[in-house]
């Protein structure tokens, strides 16, 4: 099966666009689970996004966000929607530790107290965490109400919202409890996304790098042109990065809407990455915790290391992994003091377990034999990996962490604000 997605047509150069062109909502779409999902994007289009939502004939709006976004984008949007139909703003503290059943249960009760019905629209505003909570809320209320995503981060716009998967975490692992529920609509204001911190922008572009390494290496030359360690992206740059991500994800979702076969290639770097992310959340100060994209970047470096140790991936392809992560601006080492045994503990509860049989001292991972050439096509694209190789790869991340200062970015290069 040819897994490489065709690259999207390049957007018009910035110098040929007028300000009105950039403000106008441009439409994309993808097909998943017998549903066409519309994507509308533009720059400085908050009024247009509110108008689009207001035309959905909802009896109520439930706006789900986190405390970082509640007083800015989400609060203004909820206020605009309230002029059309009653709008409830539900906010939680930022962080993976709040993406759980307790937050979800509280929001369900508040939504029902507010009078939610089958005509209610749930609107997720923010990054991937409120997006997943909102997705699960929408999927559970009345066994499914309409869901709209308004992502404000690169990682949400380019990755998490382009999916039907909705889930929250448990103490054992990420995304362990969830369901499938497609969004009705995705609305992206690229000017808002571009206002993210350099660290958030770096984190977000890691998922696009993952798509190129594991699925469509023909995108690598464009990424070499687009990626900048300083993360000084213009909205038009982020629009191009979005189109690269959508090209890959829309192809895979058409083939595998529930991400159980070829769609599992989107999990490249996530087996170790998710474990590092959870372990860093529990270890040390909150500001030292890895962001999702940073963890995926380290997970990809570790996955390439594992494949090299197993004689599957050559040094040149490992070097391309390292080059692109460097171009993103994420440091390729681990300084959080995480014990490999803690990582293995979280991996034991990885949400891909059970897709293929593994011995007690093995874990199933997405591995590559070359760029864009995953192994295990007959086994959900998963390969059994001895725990010893995983531990060795994590040890190597920690060893480099002990030798590295984070380069020109200092502490921020290690994922510390």
Order of alpha helices (4+ residues) and beta strands (2+ residues): alpha-beta-beta-alpha-beta-alpha-beta-alpha-beta-alpha-beta-beta-beta-beta-alpha-alpha-alpha-alpha-alpha-alpha-alpha-alpha-beta-beta-beta-beta-alpha
